[in-house]
């Protein structure tokens, strides 16, 4: 069991920055419950990103503790009680920061991977 | 792992959230056409390990320090439960120290440091005049002198009071009511707001007119007589047929003069009428400056009214509490010293126990750190354990302090502390002693962790715990603690023995009279009644006759001032034909001839006066043996004459026969009986017929077959038949009771019982301390003893080894204790009167201590010597 737990924790670590960004981005379109978030990420990534529940829920609870998201119990479209998360004002600011950080990161990585693309295009 | 402090709600919500997730996933699969059971299974598979998801999510809640604490507490409780003896002794040691120190200090604070509710009570004083023989007496002044006094430059305010016994005249039998008459500025002077209504005002007693009939009730009287009626203000009370309207009630701590009602005082211009004076000095005025000013002022007054002052006197001011401090201050400070010792011994005991355990637990700690426990985590664990002990000890200690305060208050000598005192647990001291207990717990509790912080783990683990003997360092600390504890215990035991010896001396004192089955019924005479000598002597005679004819009464006597053991009116006297010494004084007692048979004071020589001599106020005198020996060494007292030049009447208060200050014939000598308290030598005494000089008060002494107080009601009824308004005092005691209210008896009793109690506790603590150290040592050397015995040592040899290891510490402690006791003997002798340290006491105490120590060693030593060698060797 200790070993399994270790594995989960490692994944959180690996995904942490990105998963936070993905969750915050998903919530920008409106309040959503945990399952909804995982489905949204899966669909929007073209079924590529499968969010592990052992990473998703700790991340949600942590983001809530950091006051970037808030939760409340609401009735879902299927008439079921579910816990909905929604962005707070600080969460929105954090999202902007995370997005620009991501943009810088992906630009930088793209630059490293394709050093001559810019000159070749024209 | 389950953490109960995460709220149930929080956990349920997480369960529900994850459950919803699973349901949603399954529903979507079913919508895509999967079969129901299959969908649920697939959803769960996709979800992963539900329990694990919950756990990792919960970790985000960030309460893990609390989880650790919970762990520590549970583990600590388990460890302590495994050795209940250790836990109980440690907790009790701390609790006793805390409880005793806090309670005694609370009493000291309440009685000596902050007893009064009055404003600026530190500046409130009384005038005291000392004559050349060192006698002190309060100075009373008349109305015009009071007015002059109020102009003195060092005085902020001055008020006057008078006391009188009144009665209620509404019920079956008249009830005695202690009235305190106060000048109308008194409530401003005291500066204490009333509980209900108002205090006395200047308009209640206009100058030169009769005061208004208004009364302010004392708190206790209000509770007793009116059952604490909240609407009392505006109602009436009848006292000696006069109706007063009640204008207010004072708060419980306002007990000035132990008054039951406070009435306005009429200050008249009559020079003979004097009042007790209450003074508050201006801030910053020194006693010396004030004494000087009052000295010259009072010398002027003495010229106006010479009879109110001693011949040559000097004036001093006495603070409100000065008398009480000298009565009981020493006693209380002595007790405080005793409990401080007890607290030290208690803390010492806890340190010893914790250290002994620490040594025994070194192996456990080494194992735990070997399998990866961090040092800080171990420290925290040990800290939690010792704090659990200390805090439990503190809680028990607080409860104990509460109970002990009540006990001490009940035992305080009744008239040796101010009745204003509100004695309750003193918070700063409680915090101090609890703090000390916690600190002891912490300091000694974590010492094993500090030791094993740099342990040679391998060495500790390889050496089998049980075989390991205590390191030299540990043993030396134990030795010092044990020796210190024994020294302090010896000091406490010696103090207790001295105190008990002193008290026993008082209890077994030869009184010179027989107090059993005798009571003294005080009868205060009302203002303006029986104002002639004939009327008053007839009234007193009738009282005595009525009571002595009652069937329950064996014998009755009358005295106006002679209830022993502290009796008589000290006056100058002269013997005819002999030059009077400068300070030739005796205690003058006014009694009926029946007085001597009631108290069983034997007549040594001569005769008593008879009834007709009493009724005509014959100038006859009996003297006690002390006077006879001192002034008639040849045994020729009878037939001699003496006179008391100060003995004059002061009508209408004191009614005397004509020529009461002239010569009296000595007709007999009676045996000595105590007349100046329980500890001082008997003073020269003179007995004269009570009719010679009668004040507004008398006492009937009654000897009965049954316990005397049971006949009190019938006596009250008899008095009632003579005068329907005449009450007896409410507070009537038998003569054993009069002995118990003597300050010497009260403080002796308090010191002896509490000191003895504390000493026994200290002895018990020292014994358990020694016992546990030896037990641990023996347990650790079990294997060693096994080897020794396998090699041929006998049980006796092992016994000796154990004893020898303890003997050094015990002997050192006893020696230090004896030295300490002898050094402190002076202090002890000053505070415990009538008793001092002597060789038998010291010897007895040492013997008791050594015997107790021997027993505490013997039990574990016996266990060591009776061990089977094979078992001991295999014993891990």
Interface residues (C-beta under 8 A of the other chain):
Chain A: X1 X4 X5 X8 X9 X12 X33 X34 X35 X36 X39 X52 X53 X54 X57 X58 X61 X62 X65 X76 X78 X80 X81 X82 X83
Chain B: X13 X14 X16 X17 X18 X20 X21 X23 X24 X25 X27 X28 X47 X48 X49 X52 X53 X55 X56 X57 X59 X60 X61 X62
